[in-house]
Amino acid sequence: MGHGRPGIDPAAGSGVSAAGSGVSAAGSGRLPRLSRLSRLSRHPGSDEQQGPTGYSGLAIASFVTGLILPLIGIVVAVPLGIVALVKLSGTGRKGRWMAISGIVLSVLWWVAVITIAVILAAQHAERDSAGTITKAGKINFGDILENDCVNIPHLADNAEVDTFDLEGVPCADAHNAETVSVLPVPGSTYPGQSELDKQSSRDCVSAVQQVPGVSADFRPYILLPNKDIWDGMDGHRVLCFVVDSTFGDMTGSLQD
């Protein structure tokens, strides 16, 4: 009794010690919670600090646009691809190859379009300052003028002519038709080929008869616009030609 502290039972003291050891045991069974300070001070390279690692939406958009929309790719895919490359720099996101591919594809599309346009332009007939055809080539229905010498495909068959196959040539070269008159057709509604033929036949025959070099060996030939040509530029016209009665080739101009 004399060794104990006043008011404290030695047995109770040992109970406190046991309880304390119990708390210590419980504490060793689970990790202490991180404080706010310790969470914020994690290493900057940890997972919580890294951005998304998926594909960039801008890179995908650039690739798809450059692949399937060639005509607008140069104004859409290229800017999207450049922005995507800038945003992808220094991140773990994917899509760099898509952004580059979108830019390259759109540029290649436009190179192809320009190349085709140059090739087609080189195939068209050329005129001098007076409007006379000086180089043979393709000629559109709406571009044919009076006194033009033309090759009309399948002339003897009296079949529908594909106007994309019309060829303008210098009159000194072989040709099977010479334009005598371009007859304008009034109105905005397509009248149909039968009506166009009826309206223009008499005028075409009269125009051919007035050509100085025309004889019984020649005849008139009319080229009528279809609905598609009528609706296009310079389609409200009928072309009147003079042709050989055997539909053979001619050289020189009958109107000289």
Backbone hydrogen bonds, N-H to C=O, Kabsch-Sander energy under -0.5 kcal/mol:
donor,donor_aa,acceptor,acceptor_aa,energy
4,G,1,M,-1.3
8,I,5,R,-1.9
9,D,7,G,-0.5
13,G,9,D,-2.2
14,S,10,P,-1.9
15,G,11,A,-1.5
16,V,12,A,-2.2
17,S,13,G,-2.1
18,A,14,S,-2.1
19,A,15,G,-2.7
20,G,16,V,-3.0
21,S,17,S,-2.4
22,G,18,A,-1.9
23,V,19,A,-2.3
24,S,20,G,-2.3
25,A,21,S,-2.0
26,A,22,G,-2.3
27,G,23,V,-2.4
28,S,24,S,-1.6
29,G,26,A,-1.1
30,R,27,G,-1.2
39,R,35,S,-2.0
40,L,36,R,-2.1
41,S,37,L,-1.2
42,R,39,R,-1.2
46,S,43,H,-2.2
49,Q,46,S,-1.1
50,Q,46,S,-0.7
50,Q,47,D,-0.9
56,S,94,K,-2.3
60,I,56,S,-2.0
61,A,57,G,-2.5
62,S,58,L,-2.3
63,F,59,A,-2.3
64,V,60,I,-2.6
65,T,61,A,-2.4
66,G,62,S,-2.4
67,L,63,F,-1.4
68,I,64,V,-2.4
69,L,65,T,-2.0
72,I,69,L,-0.6
73,G,69,L,-1.0
74,I,70,P,-0.6
75,V,72,I,-0.8
76,V,72,I,-1.1
77,A,73,G,-1.2
78,V,73,G,-1.5
80,L,76,V,-2.2
81,G,77,A,-2.7
82,I,78,V,-2.4
83,V,79,P,-2.5
84,A,80,L,-2.5
85,L,81,G,-2.3
86,V,82,I,-2.0
87,K,83,V,-2.5
88,L,84,A,-2.3
89,S,85,L,-1.0
91,T,88,L,-2.0
94,K,54,G,-2.1
99,A,95,G,-2.3
100,I,96,R,-2.3
101,S,97,W,-2.4
102,G,98,M,-2.6
103,I,99,A,-1.9
104,V,100,I,-2.6
105,L,101,S,-3.1
106,S,102,G,-2.0
107,V,103,I,-1.9
108,L,104,V,-2.5
109,W,105,L,-2.6
110,W,106,S,-1.8
111,V,107,V,-2.1
112,A,108,L,-2.3
113,V,109,W,-2.5
114,I,110,W,-2.6
115,T,111,V,-2.2
116,I,112,A,-2.5
117,A,113,V,-2.4
118,V,114,I,-2.3
119,I,115,T,-2.2
120,L,116,I,-2.7
121,A,117,A,-2.4
122,A,118,V,-2.0
123,Q,119,I,-0.8
123,Q,120,L,-0.7
124,H,121,A,-1.2
125,A,138,K,-2.6
126,E,135,K,-1.7
128,D,132,T,-2.1
131,G,128,D,-1.9
134,T,126,E,-2.9
135,K,126,E,-1.6
137,G,168,G,-2.1
138,K,123,Q,-3.1
139,I,166,L,-1.8
143,D,140,N,-1.3
144,I,140,N,-0.6
144,I,141,F,-0.9
147,N,179,T,-2.4
148,D,145,L,-1.7
149,C,169,V,-0.6
150,V,177,A,-3.0
151,N,167,E,-2.8
152,I,150,V,-0.6
155,L,152,I,-0.8
157,D,154,H,-0.8
158,N,155,L,-0.9
159,A,154,H,-0.7
163,T,161,V,-0.9
165,D,162,D,-2.5
166,L,163,T,-1.3
167,E,151,N,-1.7
168,G,137,G,-2.6
169,V,149,C,-2.5
173,D,170,P,-2.2
175,H,250,M,-2.1
176,N,150,V,-0.9
177,A,150,V,-1.4
178,E,242,V,-1.7
179,T,148,D,-3.2
180,V,240,C,-2.8
181,S,240,C,-1.8
183,L,181,S,-0.6
183,L,238,V,-2.9
185,V,236,H,-2.0
196,L,192,G,-2.2
197,D,193,Q,-2.5
198,K,194,S,-2.0
199,Q,195,E,-2.4
200,S,196,L,-1.9
201,S,197,D,-2.0
202,R,198,K,-0.5
204,C,200,S,-2.5
205,V,201,S,-2.5
206,S,202,R,-2.3
207,A,203,D,-2.2
208,V,204,C,-2.3
209,Q,205,V,-2.0
210,Q,206,S,-0.8
211,V,208,V,-1.5
213,G,254,L,-1.6
214,V,211,V,-1.6
218,F,215,S,-1.7
219,R,243,V,-2.4
221,Y,241,F,-2.3
223,L,239,L,-2.6
224,L,222,I,-0.5
230,W,226,N,-2.6
231,D,227,K,-2.0
232,G,228,D,-0.6
232,G,229,I,-0.9
235,G,232,G,-1.0
237,R,235,G,-1.8
238,V,183,L,-2.4
239,L,223,L,-2.3
240,C,181,S,-2.9
240,C,238,V,-0.5
241,F,221,Y,-3.4
241,F,239,L,-0.5
242,V,178,E,-2.3
243,V,219,R,-2.7
244,D,248,G,-0.5
245,S,217,D,-3.1
247,F,244,D,-2.2
250,M,175,H,-3.7
252,G,171,C,-2.9
256,D,253,S,-0.8
